[in-house]
Protein backbone atom coordinates (compact mmCIF):
# COMPACT_ATOMS: atom_id res chain seq x y z
CA UNK A 1 0.00 0.00 0.00
CA UNK A 2 2.83 2.38 0.82
CA UNK A 3 4.40 1.75 -2.58
CA UNK A 4 1.10 2.46 -4.30
CA UNK A 5 0.76 5.73 -2.39
CA UNK A 6 4.23 6.67 -3.60
CA UNK A 7 3.39 5.68 -7.18
CA UNK A 8 0.16 7.69 -7.23
CA UNK A 9 1.80 10.63 -5.42
CA UNK A 10 -0.57 10.64 -2.47
CA UNK A 11 0.78 11.24 1.00
CA UNK A 12 -1.81 9.99 3.52
CA UNK A 13 -0.19 12.01 6.30
CA UNK A 14 -0.94 15.23 4.42
CA UNK A 15 -4.46 14.13 3.54
CA UNK A 16 -7.11 16.07 5.40
CA UNK A 17 -10.66 16.19 4.09
CA UNK A 18 -10.58 18.77 1.30
CA UNK A 19 -6.87 19.59 1.66
CA UNK A 20 -5.71 17.29 -1.13
CA UNK A 21 -7.50 17.24 -4.43
CA UNK A 22 -8.25 13.68 -5.49
CA UNK A 23 -7.79 13.62 -9.24
CA UNK A 24 -9.35 11.00 -11.53
CA UNK A 25 -5.88 9.43 -11.86
CA UNK A 26 -5.61 9.07 -8.10
CA UNK A 27 -9.14 7.64 -7.95
CA UNK A 28 -8.34 5.03 -10.60
CA UNK A 29 -5.05 4.24 -8.90
CA UNK A 30 -6.71 3.79 -5.52
CA UNK A 31 -9.39 1.61 -7.14
CA UNK A 32 -6.69 -0.66 -8.52
CA UNK A 33 -4.96 -0.65 -5.14
CA UNK A 34 -7.98 -2.08 -3.32
CA UNK A 35 -9.56 -4.23 -6.05
CA UNK A 36 -7.46 -5.10 -9.08
CA UNK A 37 -4.14 -5.82 -7.37
CA UNK A 38 -5.66 -8.12 -4.71
CA UNK A 39 -7.68 -9.88 -7.42
CA UNK A 40 -4.54 -10.45 -9.47
CA UNK A 41 -2.76 -11.75 -6.38
CA UNK A 42 -5.57 -14.19 -5.69
CA UNK A 43 -5.46 -15.46 -9.26
CA UNK A 44 -1.70 -15.92 -9.04
CA UNK A 45 -2.06 -17.81 -5.77
CA UNK A 46 -4.14 -20.45 -7.60
CA UNK A 47 -1.21 -21.44 -9.84
CA UNK A 48 0.56 -23.65 -7.24
CA UNK A 49 -2.67 -25.59 -6.72
CA UNK A 50 -2.45 -26.89 -10.27
CA UNK A 51 0.95 -28.42 -9.48
CA UNK A 52 -0.18 -30.00 -6.19
CA UNK A 53 -0.22 -33.67 -7.02
CA UNK A 54 -1.00 -35.26 -3.67
CA UNK A 55 -3.65 -37.74 -4.83
CA UNK A 56 -4.10 -41.48 -5.11
CA UNK A 57 -1.23 -43.74 -4.06
CA UNK A 58 1.07 -40.82 -3.28
CA UNK A 59 -1.47 -39.42 -0.79
CA UNK A 60 -1.92 -42.82 0.84
CA UNK A 61 1.86 -43.26 1.15
CA UNK A 62 2.33 -39.82 2.75
CA UNK A 63 -0.59 -40.40 5.11
CA UNK A 64 0.77 -43.79 6.16
CA UNK A 65 4.27 -42.37 6.75
CA UNK A 66 2.90 -39.52 8.85
CA UNK A 67 0.82 -41.95 10.90
CA UNK A 68 3.88 -44.11 11.53
CA UNK A 69 6.04 -41.14 12.50
CA UNK A 70 3.44 -39.86 14.96
CA UNK A 71 3.14 -43.24 16.66
CA UNK A 72 6.92 -43.74 16.83
CA UNK A 73 7.43 -40.21 18.16
CA UNK A 74 4.88 -40.82 20.92
CA UNK A 75 6.53 -44.09 21.89
CA UNK A 76 3.56 -46.15 20.85
CA UNK A 77 4.20 -49.61 19.51
CA UNK A 78 1.93 -51.01 16.84
PDB file of N, CA, C and O in Angstrom, chain B, residues numbered from 101:
ATOM      1  N   UNK B 101       0.835  -1.186   0.000  1.00  0.00           N
ATOM      2  CA  UNK B 101       0.000   0.000   0.000  1.00  0.00           C
ATOM      3  C   UNK B 101       0.877   1.246   0.000  1.00  0.00           C
ATOM      4  O   UNK B 101       0.589   2.214  -0.703  1.00  0.00           O
ATOM      5  N   UNK B 102       1.930   1.220   0.777  1.00  0.00           N
ATOM      6  CA  UNK B 102       2.827   2.380   0.824  1.00  0.00           C
ATOM      7  C   UNK B 102       3.433   2.637  -0.550  1.00  0.00           C
ATOM      8  O   UNK B 102       3.527   3.785  -0.982  1.00  0.00           O
ATOM      9  N   UNK B 103       3.842   1.578  -1.235  1.00  0.00           N
ATOM     10  CA  UNK B 103       4.405   1.748  -2.582  1.00  0.00           C
ATOM     11  C   UNK B 103       3.376   2.343  -3.534  1.00  0.00           C
ATOM     12  O   UNK B 103       3.708   3.193  -4.360  1.00  0.00           O
ATOM     13  N   UNK B 104       2.135   1.899  -3.420  1.00  0.00           N
ATOM     14  CA  UNK B 104       1.096   2.462  -4.295  1.00  0.00           C
ATOM     15  C   UNK B 104       0.877   3.940  -4.000  1.00  0.00           C
ATOM     16  O   UNK B 104       0.695   4.737  -4.920  1.00  0.00           O
ATOM     17  N   UNK B 105       0.894   4.311  -2.717  1.00  0.00           N
ATOM     18  CA  UNK B 105       0.764   5.730  -2.386  1.00  0.00           C
ATOM     19  C   UNK B 105       1.903   6.537  -3.005  1.00  0.00           C
ATOM     20  O   UNK B 105       1.693   7.650  -3.487  1.00  0.00           O
ATOM     21  N   UNK B 106       3.094   5.976  -2.990  1.00  0.00           N
ATOM     22  CA  UNK B 106       4.229   6.671  -3.602  1.00  0.00           C
ATOM     23  C   UNK B 106       4.031   6.777  -5.110  1.00  0.00           C
ATOM     24  O   UNK B 106       4.273   7.829  -5.700  1.00  0.00           O
ATOM     25  N   UNK B 107       3.589   5.679  -5.734  1.00  0.00           N
ATOM     26  CA  UNK B 107       3.388   5.678  -7.184  1.00  0.00           C
ATOM     27  C   UNK B 107       2.322   6.679  -7.610  1.00  0.00           C
ATOM     28  O   UNK B 107       2.477   7.355  -8.627  1.00  0.00           O
ATOM     29  N   UNK B 108       1.244   6.777  -6.844  1.00  0.00           N
ATOM     30  CA  UNK B 108       0.160   7.692  -7.233  1.00  0.00           C
ATOM     31  C   UNK B 108       0.337   9.090  -6.646  1.00  0.00           C
ATOM     32  O   UNK B 108      -0.535   9.946  -6.794  1.00  0.00           O
ATOM     33  N   UNK B 109       1.459   9.315  -5.986  1.00  0.00           N
ATOM     34  CA  UNK B 109       1.800  10.627  -5.418  1.00  0.00           C
ATOM     35  C   UNK B 109       0.771  11.119  -4.416  1.00  0.00           C
ATOM     36  O   UNK B 109       0.347  12.273  -4.474  1.00  0.00           O
ATOM     37  N   UNK B 110       0.376  10.268  -3.515  1.00  0.00           N
ATOM     38  CA  UNK B 110      -0.573  10.637  -2.471  1.00  0.00           C
ATOM     39  C   UNK B 110       0.077  10.358  -1.125  1.00  0.00           C
ATOM     40  O   UNK B 110       0.448   9.222  -0.830  1.00  0.00           O
ATOM     41  N   UNK B 111       0.211  11.378  -0.326  1.00  0.00           N
ATOM     42  CA  UNK B 111       0.784  11.238   1.003  1.00  0.00           C
ATOM     43  C   UNK B 111      -0.367  11.220   2.008  1.00  0.00           C
ATOM     44  O   UNK B 111      -0.982  12.260   2.245  1.00  0.00           O
ATOM     45  N   UNK B 112      -0.673  10.063   2.606  1.00  0.00           N
ATOM     46  CA  UNK B 112      -1.811   9.986   3.517  1.00  0.00           C
ATOM     47  C   UNK B 112      -1.641  10.839   4.770  1.00  0.00           C
ATOM     48  O   UNK B 112      -2.631  11.208   5.401  1.00  0.00           O
ATOM     49  N   UNK B 113      -0.413  11.154   5.137  1.00  0.00           N
ATOM     50  CA  UNK B 113      -0.185  12.009   6.300  1.00  0.00           C
ATOM     51  C   UNK B 113      -0.694  13.421   6.016  1.00  0.00           C
ATOM     52  O   UNK B 113      -1.253  14.071   6.899  1.00  0.00           O
ATOM     53  N   UNK B 114      -0.501  13.893   4.785  1.00  0.00           N
ATOM     54  CA  UNK B 114      -0.936  15.226   4.418  1.00  0.00           C
ATOM     55  C   UNK B 114      -2.423  15.300   4.077  1.00  0.00           C
ATOM     56  O   UNK B 114      -2.975  16.390   3.924  1.00  0.00           O
ATOM     57  N   UNK B 115      -3.069  14.139   3.957  1.00  0.00           N
ATOM     58  CA  UNK B 115      -4.460  14.134   3.537  1.00  0.00           C
ATOM     59  C   UNK B 115      -5.370  14.518   4.691  1.00  0.00           C
ATOM     60  O   UNK B 115      -5.442  13.831   5.710  1.00  0.00           O
ATOM     61  N   UNK B 116      -6.056  15.622   4.505  1.00  0.00           N
ATOM     62  CA  UNK B 116      -7.113  16.065   5.403  1.00  0.00           C
ATOM     63  C   UNK B 116      -8.293  16.349   4.490  1.00  0.00           C
ATOM     64  O   UNK B 116      -8.113  16.867   3.388  1.00  0.00           O
ATOM     65  N   UNK B 117      -9.477  16.023   4.928  1.00  0.00           N
ATOM     66  CA  UNK B 117     -10.655  16.191   4.086  1.00  0.00           C
ATOM     67  C   UNK B 117     -10.650  17.559   3.408  1.00  0.00           C
ATOM     68  O   UNK B 117     -10.735  18.594   4.068  1.00  0.00           O
ATOM     69  N   UNK B 118     -10.550  17.544   2.092  1.00  0.00           N
ATOM     70  CA  UNK B 118     -10.585  18.768   1.298  1.00  0.00           C
ATOM     71  C   UNK B 118      -9.225  19.405   1.076  1.00  0.00           C
ATOM     72  O   UNK B 118      -9.111  20.308   0.247  1.00  0.00           O
ATOM     73  N   UNK B 119      -8.180  18.967   1.788  1.00  0.00           N
ATOM     74  CA  UNK B 119      -6.872  19.595   1.659  1.00  0.00           C
ATOM     75  C   UNK B 119      -6.130  19.098   0.430  1.00  0.00           C
ATOM     76  O   UNK B 119      -5.340  19.839  -0.157  1.00  0.00           O
ATOM     77  N   UNK B 120      -6.370  17.857   0.034  1.00  0.00           N
ATOM     78  CA  UNK B 120      -5.715  17.287  -1.131  1.00  0.00           C
ATOM     79  C   UNK B 120      -6.784  17.006  -2.167  1.00  0.00           C
ATOM     80  O   UNK B 120      -7.800  16.374  -1.878  1.00  0.00           O
ATOM     81  N   UNK B 121      -6.542  17.481  -3.374  1.00  0.00           N
ATOM     82  CA  UNK B 121      -7.504  17.245  -4.435  1.00  0.00           C
ATOM     83  C   UNK B 121      -7.278  15.837  -4.991  1.00  0.00           C
ATOM     84  O   UNK B 121      -6.178  15.500  -5.430  1.00  0.00           O
ATOM     85  N   UNK B 122      -8.327  15.031  -4.964  1.00  0.00           N
ATOM     86  CA  UNK B 122      -8.246  13.683  -5.490  1.00  0.00           C
ATOM     87  C   UNK B 122      -8.602  13.735  -6.970  1.00  0.00           C
ATOM     88  O   UNK B 122      -9.758  13.934  -7.342  1.00  0.00           O
ATOM     89  N   UNK B 123      -7.595  13.554  -7.792  1.00  0.00           N
ATOM     90  CA  UNK B 123      -7.788  13.616  -9.237  1.00  0.00           C
ATOM     91  C   UNK B 123      -8.337  12.282  -9.742  1.00  0.00           C
ATOM     92  O   UNK B 123      -8.265  11.275  -9.038  1.00  0.00           O
ATOM     93  N   UNK B 124      -8.883  12.273 -10.958  1.00  0.00           N
ATOM     94  CA  UNK B 124      -9.348  11.004 -11.525  1.00  0.00           C
ATOM     95  C   UNK B 124      -8.236   9.944 -11.590  1.00  0.00           C
ATOM     96  O   UNK B 124      -8.503   8.756 -11.413  1.00  0.00           O
ATOM     97  N   UNK B 125      -7.001  10.372 -11.840  1.00  0.00           N
ATOM     98  CA  UNK B 125      -5.881   9.430 -11.861  1.00  0.00           C
ATOM     99  C   UNK B 125      -5.680   8.791 -10.491  1.00  0.00           C
ATOM    100  O   UNK B 125      -5.456   7.585 -10.388  1.00  0.00           O
ATOM    101  N   UNK B 126      -5.760   9.599  -9.449  1.00  0.00           N
ATOM    102  CA  UNK B 126      -5.609   9.070  -8.101  1.00  0.00           C
ATOM    103  C   UNK B 126      -6.778   8.143  -7.770  1.00  0.00           C
ATOM    104  O   UNK B 126      -6.580   7.103  -7.141  1.00  0.00           O
ATOM    105  N   UNK B 127      -7.990   8.506  -8.185  1.00  0.00           N
ATOM    106  CA  UNK B 127      -9.144   7.641  -7.950  1.00  0.00           C
ATOM    107  C   UNK B 127      -8.965   6.274  -8.620  1.00  0.00           C
ATOM    108  O   UNK B 127      -9.199   5.233  -8.006  1.00  0.00           O
ATOM    109  N   UNK B 128      -8.548   6.297  -9.884  1.00  0.00           N
ATOM    110  CA  UNK B 128      -8.335   5.035 -10.596  1.00  0.00           C
ATOM    111  C   UNK B 128      -7.214   4.233  -9.961  1.00  0.00           C
ATOM    112  O   UNK B 128      -7.294   3.009  -9.859  1.00  0.00           O
ATOM    113  N   UNK B 129      -6.171   4.926  -9.535  1.00  0.00           N
ATOM    114  CA  UNK B 129      -5.051   4.242  -8.905  1.00  0.00           C
ATOM    115  C   UNK B 129      -5.465   3.613  -7.577  1.00  0.00           C
ATOM    116  O   UNK B 129      -5.072   2.486  -7.275  1.00  0.00           O
ATOM    117  N   UNK B 130      -6.249   4.328  -6.792  1.00  0.00           N
ATOM    118  CA  UNK B 130      -6.707   3.786  -5.516  1.00  0.00           C
ATOM    119  C   UNK B 130      -7.675   2.628  -5.742  1.00  0.00           C
ATOM    120  O   UNK B 130      -7.683   1.671  -4.969  1.00  0.00           O
ATOM    121  N   UNK B 131      -8.488   2.706  -6.791  1.00  0.00           N
ATOM    122  CA  UNK B 131      -9.389   1.608  -7.136  1.00  0.00           C
ATOM    123  C   UNK B 131      -8.574   0.349  -7.422  1.00  0.00           C
ATOM    124  O   UNK B 131      -8.897  -0.737  -6.941  1.00  0.00           O
ATOM    125  N   UNK B 132      -7.519   0.510  -8.207  1.00  0.00           N
ATOM    126  CA  UNK B 132      -6.688  -0.656  -8.518  1.00  0.00           C
ATOM    127  C   UNK B 132      -5.982  -1.165  -7.273  1.00  0.00           C
ATOM    128  O   UNK B 132      -5.753  -2.367  -7.137  1.00  0.00           O
ATOM    129  N   UNK B 133      -5.638  -0.275  -6.377  1.00  0.00           N
ATOM    130  CA  UNK B 133      -4.964  -0.654  -5.137  1.00  0.00           C
ATOM    131  C   UNK B 133      -5.825  -1.579  -4.289  1.00  0.00           C
ATOM    132  O   UNK B 133      -5.315  -2.534  -3.703  1.00  0.00           O
ATOM    133  N   UNK B 134      -7.121  -1.308  -4.217  1.00  0.00           N
ATOM    134  CA  UNK B 134      -7.982  -2.076  -3.324  1.00  0.00           C
ATOM    135  C   UNK B 134      -8.774  -3.172  -4.025  1.00  0.00           C
ATOM    136  O   UNK B 134      -9.391  -4.000  -3.355  1.00  0.00           O
ATOM    137  N   UNK B 135      -8.774  -3.201  -5.362  1.00  0.00           N
ATOM    138  CA  UNK B 135      -9.556  -4.234  -6.054  1.00  0.00           C
ATOM    139  C   UNK B 135      -8.734  -5.042  -7.047  1.00  0.00           C
ATOM    140  O   UNK B 135      -8.659  -6.266  -6.938  1.00  0.00           O
ATOM    141  N   UNK B 136      -8.127  -4.382  -7.995  1.00  0.00           N
ATOM    142  CA  UNK B 136      -7.459  -5.099  -9.081  1.00  0.00           C
ATOM    143  C   UNK B 136      -6.193  -5.826  -8.623  1.00  0.00           C
ATOM    144  O   UNK B 136      -5.979  -6.983  -8.987  1.00  0.00           O
ATOM    145  N   UNK B 137      -5.370  -5.169  -7.844  1.00  0.00           N
ATOM    146  CA  UNK B 137      -4.139  -5.823  -7.374  1.00  0.00           C
ATOM    147  C   UNK B 137      -4.429  -7.027  -6.471  1.00  0.00           C
ATOM    148  O   UNK B 137      -3.814  -8.076  -6.662  1.00  0.00           O
ATOM    149  N   UNK B 138      -5.339  -6.920  -5.497  1.00  0.00           N
ATOM    150  CA  UNK B 138      -5.657  -8.117  -4.713  1.00  0.00           C
ATOM    151  C   UNK B 138      -6.271  -9.231  -5.570  1.00  0.00           C
ATOM    152  O   UNK B 138      -5.989 -10.408  -5.344  1.00  0.00           O
ATOM    153  N   UNK B 139      -7.102  -8.872  -6.545  1.00  0.00           N
ATOM    154  CA  UNK B 139      -7.684  -9.885  -7.421  1.00  0.00           C
ATOM    155  C   UNK B 139      -6.595 -10.592  -8.222  1.00  0.00           C
ATOM    156  O   UNK B 139      -6.631 -11.813  -8.374  1.00  0.00           O
ATOM    157  N   UNK B 140      -5.642  -9.844  -8.726  1.00  0.00           N
ATOM    158  CA  UNK B 140      -4.537 -10.447  -9.475  1.00  0.00           C
ATOM    159  C   UNK B 140      -3.709 -11.351  -8.561  1.00  0.00           C
ATOM    160  O   UNK B 140      -3.273 -12.424  -8.978  1.00  0.00           O
ATOM    161  N   UNK B 141      -3.494 -10.926  -7.336  1.00  0.00           N
ATOM    162  CA  UNK B 141      -2.756 -11.746  -6.379  1.00  0.00           C
ATOM    163  C   UNK B 141      -3.481 -13.048  -6.072  1.00  0.00           C
ATOM    164  O   UNK B 141      -2.853 -14.100  -5.952  1.00  0.00           O
ATOM    165  N   UNK B 142      -4.793 -12.979  -5.946  1.00  0.00           N
ATOM    166  CA  UNK B 142      -5.571 -14.193  -5.692  1.00  0.00           C
ATOM    167  C   UNK B 142      -5.487 -15.140  -6.880  1.00  0.00           C
ATOM    168  O   UNK B 142      -5.349 -16.350  -6.702  1.00  0.00           O
ATOM    169  N   UNK B 143      -5.568 -14.605  -8.076  1.00  0.00           N
ATOM    170  CA  UNK B 143      -5.462 -15.457  -9.259  1.00  0.00           C
ATOM    171  C   UNK B 143      -4.087 -16.111  -9.344  1.00  0.00           C
ATOM    172  O   UNK B 143      -3.973 -17.285  -9.696  1.00  0.00           O
ATOM    173  N   UNK B 144      -3.053 -15.354  -9.022  1.00  0.00           N
ATOM    174  CA  UNK B 144      -1.700 -15.919  -9.040  1.00  0.00           C
ATOM    175  C   UNK B 144      -1.509 -16.976  -7.957  1.00  0.00           C
ATOM    176  O   UNK B 144      -0.726 -17.910  -8.134  1.00  0.00           O
ATOM    177  N   UNK B 145      -2.212 -16.837  -6.847  1.00  0.00           N
ATOM    178  CA  UNK B 145      -2.063 -17.815  -5.775  1.00  0.00           C
ATOM    179  C   UNK B 145      -2.692 -19.156  -6.131  1.00  0.00           C
ATOM    180  O   UNK B 145      -2.426 -20.154  -5.462  1.00  0.00           O
ATOM    181  N   UNK B 146      -3.510 -19.199  -7.160  1.00  0.00           N
ATOM    182  CA  UNK B 146      -4.139 -20.449  -7.596  1.00  0.00           C
ATOM    183  C   UNK B 146      -3.144 -21.313  -8.380  1.00  0.00           C
ATOM    184  O   UNK B 146      -3.294 -22.534  -8.419  1.00  0.00           O
ATOM    185  N   UNK B 147      -2.158 -20.716  -8.988  1.00  0.00           N
ATOM    186  CA  UNK B 147      -1.214 -21.441  -9.839  1.00  0.00           C
ATOM    187  C   UNK B 147      -0.562 -22.628  -9.124  1.00  0.00           C
ATOM    188  O   UNK B 147      -0.516 -23.711  -9.708  1.00  0.00           O
ATOM    189  N   UNK B 148      -0.054 -22.485  -7.888  1.00  0.00           N
ATOM    190  CA  UNK B 148       0.559 -23.652  -7.239  1.00  0.00           C
ATOM    191  C   UNK B 148      -0.417 -24.816  -7.034  1.00  0.00           C
ATOM    192  O   UNK B 148       0.006 -25.972  -6.983  1.00  0.00           O
ATOM    193  N   UNK B 149      -1.690 -24.529  -6.919  1.00  0.00           N
ATOM    194  CA  UNK B 149      -2.666 -25.594  -6.718  1.00  0.00           C
ATOM    195  C   UNK B 149      -2.682 -26.549  -7.899  1.00  0.00           C
ATOM    196  O   UNK B 149      -2.895 -27.748  -7.722  1.00  0.00           O
ATOM    197  N   UNK B 150      -2.462 -26.036  -9.090  1.00  0.00           N
ATOM    198  CA  UNK B 150      -2.448 -26.887 -10.270  1.00  0.00           C
ATOM    199  C   UNK B 150      -1.277 -27.867 -10.271  1.00  0.00           C
ATOM    200  O   UNK B 150      -1.335 -28.901 -10.937  1.00  0.00           O
ATOM    201  N   UNK B 151      -0.226 -27.555  -9.539  1.00  0.00           N
ATOM    202  CA  UNK B 151       0.947 -28.419  -9.478  1.00  0.00           C
ATOM    203  C   UNK B 151       0.967 -29.286  -8.220  1.00  0.00           C
ATOM    204  O   UNK B 151       1.937 -30.007  -7.987  1.00  0.00           O
ATOM    205  N   UNK B 152      -0.073 -29.227  -7.419  1.00  0.00           N
ATOM    206  CA  UNK B 152      -0.180 -29.997  -6.186  1.00  0.00           C
ATOM    207  C   UNK B 152      -0.713 -31.367  -6.537  1.00  0.00           C
ATOM    208  O   UNK B 152      -1.901 -31.526  -6.816  1.00  0.00           O
ATOM    209  N   UNK B 153       0.151 -32.347  -6.524  1.00  0.00           N
ATOM    210  CA  UNK B 153      -0.223 -33.675  -7.020  1.00  0.00           C
ATOM    211  C   UNK B 153      -0.328 -34.716  -5.908  1.00  0.00           C
ATOM    212  O   UNK B 153       0.105 -35.854  -6.088  1.00  0.00           O
ATOM    213  N   UNK B 154      -0.883 -34.351  -4.793  1.00  0.00           N
ATOM    214  CA  UNK B 154      -0.995 -35.263  -3.666  1.00  0.00           C
ATOM    215  C   UNK B 154      -2.348 -35.987  -3.740  1.00  0.00           C
ATOM    216  O   UNK B 154      -3.282 -35.671  -3.003  1.00  0.00           O
ATOM    217  N   UNK B 155      -2.423 -36.963  -4.647  1.00  0.00           N
ATOM    218  CA  UNK B 155      -3.645 -37.738  -4.827  1.00  0.00           C
ATOM    219  C   UNK B 155      -3.288 -39.213  -5.000  1.00  0.00           C
ATOM    220  O   UNK B 155      -2.138 -39.561  -5.266  1.00  0.00           O
ATOM    221  N   UNK B 156      -4.280 -40.055  -4.847  1.00  0.00           N
ATOM    222  CA  UNK B 156      -4.100 -41.476  -5.106  1.00  0.00           C
ATOM    223  C   UNK B 156      -3.091 -42.142  -4.202  1.00  0.00           C
ATOM    224  O   UNK B 156      -3.085 -41.931  -2.989  1.00  0.00           O
ATOM    225  N   UNK B 157      -2.227 -42.960  -4.812  1.00  0.00           N
ATOM    226  CA  UNK B 157      -1.232 -43.737  -4.060  1.00  0.00           C
ATOM    227  C   UNK B 157      -0.244 -42.841  -3.320  1.00  0.00           C
ATOM    228  O   UNK B 157       0.179 -43.164  -2.210  1.00  0.00           O
ATOM    229  N   UNK B 158       0.118 -41.730  -3.925  1.00  0.00           N
ATOM    230  CA  UNK B 158       1.068 -40.822  -3.284  1.00  0.00           C
ATOM    231  C   UNK B 158       0.473 -40.279  -1.982  1.00  0.00           C
ATOM    232  O   UNK B 158       1.173 -40.185  -0.974  1.00  0.00           O
ATOM    233  N   UNK B 159      -0.808 -39.924  -1.999  1.00  0.00           N
ATOM    234  CA  UNK B 159      -1.471 -39.422  -0.794  1.00  0.00           C
ATOM    235  C   UNK B 159      -1.514 -40.507   0.278  1.00  0.00           C
ATOM    236  O   UNK B 159      -1.235 -40.241   1.447  1.00  0.00           O
ATOM    237  N   UNK B 160      -1.860 -41.719  -0.116  1.00  0.00           N
ATOM    238  CA  UNK B 160      -1.922 -42.817   0.842  1.00  0.00           C
ATOM    239  C   UNK B 160      -0.553 -43.085   1.466  1.00  0.00           C
ATOM    240  O   UNK B 160      -0.455 -43.339   2.667  1.00  0.00           O
ATOM    241  N   UNK B 161       0.498 -43.028   0.656  1.00  0.00           N
ATOM    242  CA  UNK B 161       1.856 -43.265   1.151  1.00  0.00           C
ATOM    243  C   UNK B 161       2.249 -42.198   2.172  1.00  0.00           C
ATOM    244  O   UNK B 161       2.777 -42.520   3.236  1.00  0.00           O
ATOM    245  N   UNK B 162       1.991 -40.922   1.849  1.00  0.00           N
ATOM    246  CA  UNK B 162       2.334 -39.824   2.750  1.00  0.00           C
ATOM    247  C   UNK B 162       1.532 -39.934   4.039  1.00  0.00           C
ATOM    248  O   UNK B 162       2.076 -39.737   5.126  1.00  0.00           O
ATOM    249  N   UNK B 163       0.248 -40.245   3.931  1.00  0.00           N
ATOM    250  CA  UNK B 163      -0.595 -40.395   5.111  1.00  0.00           C
ATOM    251  C   UNK B 163      -0.099 -41.523   5.996  1.00  0.00           C
ATOM    252  O   UNK B 163      -0.049 -41.373   7.217  1.00  0.00           O
ATOM    253  N   UNK B 164       0.265 -42.638   5.406  1.00  0.00           N
ATOM    254  CA  UNK B 164       0.772 -43.788   6.155  1.00  0.00           C
ATOM    255  C   UNK B 164       2.085 -43.434   6.860  1.00  0.00           C
ATOM    256  O   UNK B 164       2.269 -43.773   8.029  1.00  0.00           O
ATOM    257  N   UNK B 165       2.993 -42.758   6.157  1.00  0.00           N
ATOM    258  CA  UNK B 165       4.275 -42.370   6.753  1.00  0.00           C
ATOM    259  C   UNK B 165       4.074 -41.401   7.916  1.00  0.00           C
ATOM    260  O   UNK B 165       4.742 -41.522   8.943  1.00  0.00           O
ATOM    261  N   UNK B 166       3.172 -40.453   7.768  1.00  0.00           N
ATOM    262  CA  UNK B 166       2.899 -39.515   8.855  1.00  0.00           C
ATOM    263  C   UNK B 166       2.318 -40.239  10.063  1.00  0.00           C
ATOM    264  O   UNK B 166       2.685 -39.949  11.202  1.00  0.00           O
ATOM    265  N   UNK B 167       1.419 -41.174   9.816  1.00  0.00           N
ATOM    266  CA  UNK B 167       0.824 -41.949  10.897  1.00  0.00           C
ATOM    267  C   UNK B 167       1.910 -42.716  11.653  1.00  0.00           C
ATOM    268  O   UNK B 167       1.935 -42.733  12.883  1.00  0.00           O
ATOM    269  N   UNK B 168       2.803 -43.346  10.896  1.00  0.00           N
ATOM    270  CA  UNK B 168       3.884 -44.112  11.531  1.00  0.00           C
ATOM    271  C   UNK B 168       4.822 -43.211  12.321  1.00  0.00           C
ATOM    272  O   UNK B 168       5.244 -43.569  13.421  1.00  0.00           O
ATOM    273  N   UNK B 169       5.145 -42.069  11.784  1.00  0.00           N
ATOM    274  CA  UNK B 169       6.038 -41.137  12.501  1.00  0.00           C
ATOM    275  C   UNK B 169       5.404 -40.650  13.797  1.00  0.00           C
ATOM    276  O   UNK B 169       6.080 -40.555  14.821  1.00  0.00           O
ATOM    277  N   UNK B 170       4.118 -40.344  13.760  1.00  0.00           N
ATOM    278  CA  UNK B 170       3.437 -39.862  14.964  1.00  0.00           C
ATOM    279  C   UNK B 170       3.445 -40.932  16.048  1.00  0.00           C
ATOM    280  O   UNK B 170       3.685 -40.630  17.217  1.00  0.00           O
ATOM    281  N   UNK B 171       3.185 -42.180  15.667  1.00  0.00           N
ATOM    282  CA  UNK B 171       3.144 -43.238  16.663  1.00  0.00           C
ATOM    283  C   UNK B 171       4.529 -43.564  17.200  1.00  0.00           C
ATOM    284  O   UNK B 171       4.669 -43.876  18.383  1.00  0.00           O
ATOM    285  N   UNK B 172       5.546 -43.498  16.366  1.00  0.00           N
ATOM    286  CA  UNK B 172       6.916 -43.744  16.831  1.00  0.00           C
ATOM    287  C   UNK B 172       7.406 -42.596  17.697  1.00  0.00           C
ATOM    288  O   UNK B 172       8.145 -42.820  18.656  1.00  0.00           O
ATOM    289  N   UNK B 173       7.008 -41.371  17.378  1.00  0.00           N
ATOM    290  CA  UNK B 173       7.429 -40.213  18.155  1.00  0.00           C
ATOM    291  C   UNK B 173       6.784 -40.223  19.539  1.00  0.00           C
ATOM    292  O   UNK B 173       7.374 -39.740  20.505  1.00  0.00           O
ATOM    293  N   UNK B 174       5.579 -40.770  19.632  1.00  0.00           N
ATOM    294  CA  UNK B 174       4.881 -40.824  20.923  1.00  0.00           C
ATOM    295  C   UNK B 174       5.255 -42.044  21.739  1.00  0.00           C
ATOM    296  O   UNK B 174       4.786 -42.206  22.865  1.00  0.00           O
ATOM    297  N   UNK B 175       6.092 -42.903  21.183  1.00  0.00           N
ATOM    298  CA  UNK B 175       6.532 -44.093  21.889  1.00  0.00           C
ATOM    299  C   UNK B 175       5.520 -45.231  21.822  1.00  0.00           C
ATOM    300  O   UNK B 175       5.648 -46.216  22.550  1.00  0.00           O
ATOM    301  N   UNK B 176       4.553 -45.112  20.989  1.00  0.00           N
ATOM    302  CA  UNK B 176       3.556 -46.150  20.854  1.00  0.00           C
ATOM    303  C   UNK B 176       4.089 -47.264  19.959  1.00  0.00           C
ATOM    304  O   UNK B 176       4.781 -47.005  18.974  1.00  0.00           O
ATOM    305  N   UNK B 177       3.773 -48.450  20.296  1.00  0.00           N
ATOM    306  CA  UNK B 177       4.195 -49.614  19.509  1.00  0.00           C
ATOM    307  C   UNK B 177       2.953 -50.192  18.854  1.00  0.00           C
ATOM    308  O   UNK B 177       1.918 -50.361  19.498  1.00  0.00           O
ATOM    309  N   UNK B 178       3.064 -50.488  17.583  1.00  0.00           N
ATOM    310  CA  UNK B 178       1.926 -51.011  16.844  1.00  0.00           C
ATOM    311  C   UNK B 178       1.703 -52.473  17.157  1.00  0.00           C
ATOM    312  O   UNK B 178       0.779 -53.085  16.620  1.00  0.00           O
TER     313      UNK B 178
END
